[in-house]
Amino acid sequence: MITLEKVTKGFGKFKLHEITTEIPEGYICGLAGRNGAGKTTMLNLMLGLLKPDDGTLTIDGMRYEEEEKAIRNLLGCVLVDELFLPAMSLKDNAEYFGQYYEAYDAGLYEKYLSEFHLVPGKKFKALSKGEKLKCQFAFALAHHPKYLLLDEPTANFDPEFRKQFWEIVKAFIADGAHSVLLATHLTEDLDRMADFLLLLENGELVVSGDIESFRDRYRIVSGEDYLIRNLPKDWLIGSEKGTYGTKALVKNKKGIPEELVSVPPSIEKFMYYSKRNY
């Protein structure tokens, strides 16, 4: 399990503030938020690329300060920043970086390269953005990690490969002992595929829990403006008045008038209406 307890990290005016959460095993965990909300910072903290200013981060009970090598063997990652050396071939890159992972499997890496239609002898710098991410994904899988930490990978995948990607991810967690953390702005993917949701807003963790509990906890209601205005103030989170009525994000409570249309929110709708003043 990946555990964060009151983890804080600041950069100038931005601060990731006292993040407390646990990412359980056997889940596809979506990390969502607007640009600048802190998704990449949080991912980099988990990868040990940044150190918390305060708080505690552990992976399977281990801390980077004490067990960095053991932790790195548990983690596979795909980052927007290019990790491989541009002038080296895909095969040579994997041989070079693979030596740092105890369970690296060159045969498995080449199997994934073949499935992803990538040529082992091709230089990394000659790949497209999407191909570079596929290469990183192949390498991440090839050293048999327990956790996959992925930063915006699907944004650069074509629709056909995106389907293949999700099939691999589902197979990866199928035994209940592995987990995937996926940071993305493509929230429709998370609505369909995620089991667990972390939602950041301006460095604050506003949602942390399984996706079904999130859907049960909130509603998007729409209808006559006066009906929404008459709801208890502590139910209302955000609203927007349109030409033909008002829509609002509210807490799911008994007593929502039957005249209002009430549906569970998508992640995108939650993010949108949570910023609308009522």
C-alpha positions in Angstrom: 0.0 0.0 0.0 1.1 3.5 -0.8 0.5 5.8 2.2 0.7 9.6 2.5 0.2 11.2 5.9 0.1 15.0 6.0 2.5 15.3 3.1 3.3 18.9 2.1 5.5 20.2 -0.8 5.8 23.8 -1.8 7.2 25.6 -4.9 7.0 29.3 -4.7 3.4 30.3 -4.4 2.1 26.7 -5.0 1.8 24.2 -2.1 0.6 20.6 -2.0 -0.9 20.9 1.4 -1.1 18.1 4.0 -2.1 15.2 1.7 -3.4 12.2 3.7 -4.5 9.1 1.8 -3.9 5.5 1.1 -3.8 3.8 -2.3 -4.9 0.2 -1.7 -3.7 -2.9 -3.6 -5.9 -4.2 -6.5 -7.2 -0.9 -7.7 -7.0 1.4 -10.7 -6.6 4.7 -9.0 -7.3 7.9 -10.9 -5.5 11.1 -9.9 -7.5 14.0 -11.4 -7.4 17.7 -11.2 -7.0 20.8 -13.3 -3.6 21.8 -14.7 -1.5 23.1 -11.9 -3.6 21.3 -9.2 -0.6 19.3 -8.1 -1.0 15.9 -9.9 2.6 15.7 -11.2 4.0 16.9 -7.9 2.2 14.2 -6.0 3.3 11.6 -8.5 6.9 12.7 -8.3 6.8 12.5 -4.5 5.6 8.9 -4.7 8.4 8.2 -7.1 11.0 9.7 -4.9 11.9 12.3 -7.4 10.9 15.0 -4.9 11.2 14.9 -1.1 8.3 16.1 1.1 8.8 19.3 3.0 6.8 17.8 5.8 4.7 14.6 6.5 5.4 11.0 5.8 5.3 8.9 2.6 5.7 5.1 2.8 5.4 2.4 0.2 4.6 -1.0 1.7 5.8 0.4 5.0 9.1 1.5 3.6 10.5 5.1 3.4 12.9 6.3 0.7 15.4 7.5 3.3 15.9 4.0 4.5 14.9 1.5 1.6 15.2 3.4 -1.7 16.4 0.4 -3.7 13.7 -1.9 -2.5 11.0 0.7 -3.2 12.3 1.4 -6.7 12.0 -2.3 -7.5 8.3 -2.1 -6.6 7.6 0.9 -8.9 7.1 1.1 -12.7 6.5 4.6 -14.2 5.6 6.4 -17.3 6.3 10.1 -17.2 5.7 13.0 -19.5 9.4 13.9 -19.1 11.5 11.6 -21.2 13.4 9.1 -19.1 15.4 7.2 -21.8 18.6 8.4 -23.4 17.7 9.9 -26.8 20.8 8.8 -28.8 20.5 5.1 -27.7 18.3 2.5 -29.2 15.3 1.1 -27.4 17.1 -2.1 -26.7 20.2 -0.4 -25.4 18.3 1.9 -23.2 16.5 -1.0 -21.6 19.8 -2.9 -21.1 21.3 0.2 -19.5 18.4 1.0 -17.1 17.4 -2.6 -16.6 20.5 -3.3 -14.6 19.0 -1.2 -11.8 16.0 -3.5 -11.3 16.4 -6.9 -9.8 13.5 -8.5 -11.7 14.1 -6.9 -15.2 13.1 -9.3 -17.9 14.6 -8.4 -21.4 12.5 -11.0 -23.1 9.3 -9.5 -21.7 10.4 -6.1 -22.7 11.0 -7.2 -26.3 7.6 -9.0 -26.3 5.9 -5.7 -25.4 7.9 -3.8 -28.0 6.7 -6.3 -30.6 3.1 -6.0 -29.4 3.3 -2.2 -29.5 4.9 -2.2 -33.0 8.2 -0.7 -31.9 11.6 -1.6 -33.4 14.2 -2.5 -30.7 17.1 -1.1 -32.8 15.5 2.3 -33.4 16.9 5.3 -31.6 14.7 6.7 -28.9 14.9 10.2 -30.3 13.4 9.0 -33.6 10.1 8.0 -31.9 6.9 10.1 -31.9 5.6 11.3 -28.5 3.1 8.4 -28.3 5.8 5.9 -29.3 8.1 7.2 -26.5 5.3 6.6 -24.0 4.7 3.1 -25.3 8.4 2.3 -24.9 8.4 3.6 -21.3 5.3 1.5 -20.7 6.9 -1.6 -22.1 10.0 -1.1 -19.8 7.8 -0.3 -16.8 6.0 -3.6 -17.2 9.2 -5.6 -18.0 10.7 -5.3 -14.5 7.6 -6.8 -12.8 6.6 -3.8 -10.6 3.9 -4.0 -7.9 2.7 -0.5 -8.6 2.5 1.4 -11.9 2.6 5.2 -11.7 1.5 6.8 -14.9 1.5 10.5 -15.8 -0.9 11.5 -18.6 0.0 8.5 -20.8 -3.2 8.0 -22.7 -3.4 11.6 -24.0 -0.8 10.7 -26.7 -2.2 7.3 -27.6 -4.3 6.6 -30.6 -7.8 5.1 -29.9 -6.7 1.6 -31.0 -3.7 1.5 -28.6 -5.7 3.2 -25.8 -8.0 0.2 -25.8 -5.0 -2.2 -25.7 -3.5 -0.1 -22.9 -6.6 -0.5 -20.7 -6.7 -4.2 -21.3 -3.1 -4.5 -20.1 -3.9 -2.3 -17.0 -6.9 -4.4 -16.1 -4.9 -7.6 -16.4 -2.1 -6.1 -14.3 -4.4 -5.5 -11.3 -6.5 -8.7 -11.7 -4.7 -10.7 -9.0 -5.6 -8.1 -6.4 -2.0 -7.6 -5.4 -1.0 -4.9 -7.9 -2.2 -1.3 -8.3 -2.1 1.4 -10.9 -2.1 5.2 -10.2 -3.0 7.2 -13.3 -2.7 10.9 -13.4 -4.7 12.4 -16.3 -6.9 15.2 -17.4 -8.9 12.7 -19.6 -11.5 12.2 -16.9 -13.9 10.2 -19.1 -11.3 7.4 -19.0 -11.4 7.5 -15.2 -15.2 7.5 -15.1 -15.1 4.3 -17.1 -12.1 2.5 -15.7 -11.1 3.8 -12.2 -12.0 2.0 -9.0 -10.6 4.7 -6.7 -10.4 8.5 -7.1 -8.0 11.1 -5.8 -9.1 14.6 -6.8 -6.8 17.7 -6.3 -7.8 21.3 -6.3 -5.1 24.0 -5.8 -2.9 21.6 -3.9 -5.7 20.3 -1.6 -7.0 16.7 -1.8 -10.8 17.2 -2.0 -11.8 13.6 -2.8 -10.1 10.4 -1.7 -12.0 7.1 -1.9 -13.6 4.5 -4.0 -15.4 5.7 -7.1 -18.8 4.3 -6.1 -18.8 6.2 -2.8 -17.9 9.3 -4.7 -20.9 8.8 -7.0 -23.2 8.1 -4.1 -22.1 11.1 -2.1 -22.9 13.8 -4.7 -25.6 14.7 -7.3 -25.9 17.1 -10.2 -29.4 18.5 -10.1 -31.1 20.6 -12.7 -34.4 22.4 -12.9 -36.1 25.7 -11.8 -33.7 28.1 -10.2 -36.0 28.8 -7.2 -36.1 25.0 -6.3 -32.3 24.9 -6.2 -32.1 28.2 -4.3 -34.5 26.7 -1.7 -32.2 23.7 -0.9 -30.4 23.9 2.4 -27.2 26.0 2.0 -25.0 23.2 3.4 -26.2 20.9 0.6 -25.1 23.2 -2.2 -21.5 23.1 -3.5 -21.7 25.1 -6.7 -24.2 26.1 -9.3 -24.7 27.8 -12.7 -27.8 29.5 -14.0 -28.6 29.1 -17.6 -31.3 30.3 -20.0 -33.7 27.4 -19.3 -32.9 26.7 -15.6 -30.1 26.1 -13.2 -27.7 23.2 -12.6 -26.0 22.6 -9.3 -23.6 20.2 -7.6 -25.1 19.2 -4.3 -24.6 16.6 -1.5 -26.8 13.6 -2.1 -29.4 14.0 0.6 -32.9 12.7 1.2 -35.3 15.5 0.4 -34.1 16.7 -3.0 -37.4 17.7 -4.7 -38.8 15.3 -7.2 -39.2 18.2 -9.6 -35.4 18.4 -10.0 -33.6 16.0 -12.3 -30.9 14.3 -10.2 -28.0 12.3 -11.5 -24.6 11.2 -10.2 -21.8 13.5 -11.3 -19.0 12.6 -13.7 -15.6 13.7 -12.5 -15.5 16.4 -15.1 -18.9 17.8 -14.0 -17.8 17.7 -10.3 -14.7 19.7 -11.1 -16.7 22.2 -13.2 -19.5 22.9 -10.8 -17.4 22.8 -7.6 -15.9 26.0 -8.9 -19.2 27.7 -9.6 -20.4 30.0 -6.8 -24.0 29.7 -5.7 
